Amino acid sequence: MSERTSSPPSRRWPKILGISLVLLLLVVVIAFQVAVRVLKGEVIAALGAEAEIRELKIGLTSVEVIGIRLPAPKTEGKAVWPAGDFLRAERLVITPSLASLLSGRIVLKNIRVEGAYLSLLRERDGRLRLLPTLTERTVTTRRPDPARSAALRRSHSQPCAADAGGQKLEIERIEIVESSIDFFDASVRRTPIKITLEDLNFSLDRLRLPELTGESRLKLTGTLKGRAQDGKISVEGKIELASKDSDIQTRLQGVDLTVLQAYLVKASDVGIRSGLLDMEVHSVVKKGHLHGPGALSLRRLELSNNGNAFMGMPRNLVVAVLKGGKDRIDVKFILSGNVDNPGFSLNESIAREIGIGLMGALGINAGSLAKGLGNAGKDIGKLGESLGKMLGGQ
């Protein structure tokens, strides 16, 4: 009878190593799947219970989120937001700094958003609302009072305060590419005016949360959709969000004036058949003081026959200037004021400066104009008011 002999150790260890590697791989796969589910849950929790995510991928150096959608809610089947979605994005890629993981700090090297859509709403009282489910705090109780809930929805919700003891986050760069924005403005008319910005590309460098200190560089380019012609917009400069100090160059080129008509004229005033707007402003805010020299041009302006005034100016005077061989009206202005002063209004500052510049360009005296127009003189600078609202003024 032969005696069974055991395999020598030199032959057993490859089998043991192979089994160990298979088990280790299985553990890694399970842990990876668990991590994906946990991370997806965290992302949805951050965006809100209504958020949708089609796919989430975790790579060796980045996290990729595919198909993000944050739909606008409905109350009793009726829309409470002028757009169907607050936010959409085809692709979001987050690249963390691996070196920062060992230091206890959270540093993201890059956040890149591709094919995004964002809707903003300016309420009738001038409040600008952006992603209200994320940026506004709502108060809930166990026994909701319908009247109180309605009042809370109408009231201005306060931004969520950052937890002073929470972990800090530093983002080296944020990129938004090939995206679009719908800006709905209900502060001018009961039915919100819609202004669409397409081909949007935006970048912001060095963002520290929650303290927002340090200088950040920003750049934005896009196309402002028009009826007869699309215009171009570009914003570039630097800003410190904590102190609000900034140095920013803003340019508008070939913007269709008919898109801004609701801002420029009253229903009883002269309408705009066609026209283009160009504008450049170099605004600097330092220690709360704004200094912003700028220039504005109205080109190929054609007015309708109804009404007697345009932006507070007599229609016949404006038409006479345009027929006098000038197909453009050039206006220079300087914005100035203390932005920390509660009484400061960007709208009023732009309206006043552009109104004065427009009168000078038309060759008229402010005193005689006010005497001849009476209350119509108060309408001078409607264009400035509209630009102020578009730039975020009150």
Secondary structure, DSSP 8 states (H G I E B T S, - for coil): --------HHHHHHHHHHHHHHHHHHHHHHHHHHHHHHHHHHHHHHH-TT-EEEEEEE-SS-EEEEEEEEE--EETTEESSSSSEEEEEEEEEEEE-GGGGGTT-EEEEEEEEEEEEEEEEE-TTS-EEESHHHHS-----SS--HHHHHHHHHS--------TTS--EEEEEEEEEEEEEEEEE-SSSSS-EEEEEEEEEEEEEEEEETT--S-EEEEEEEEE--SS--EEEEEEEEE-TTT--EEEEEEEEEEEGGGGHHHH--TTS--EEEEEEEEEEEEEEETTEEEEEEEEEEEEEEE-SS-SEETTEEHHHHHHHHHTT-SEEEEEEEEEEETTSTT--HHHHHHHHHHHHHHHHHT--HHHHHHHHGGGGGGTTHHHHHHHHHTT--
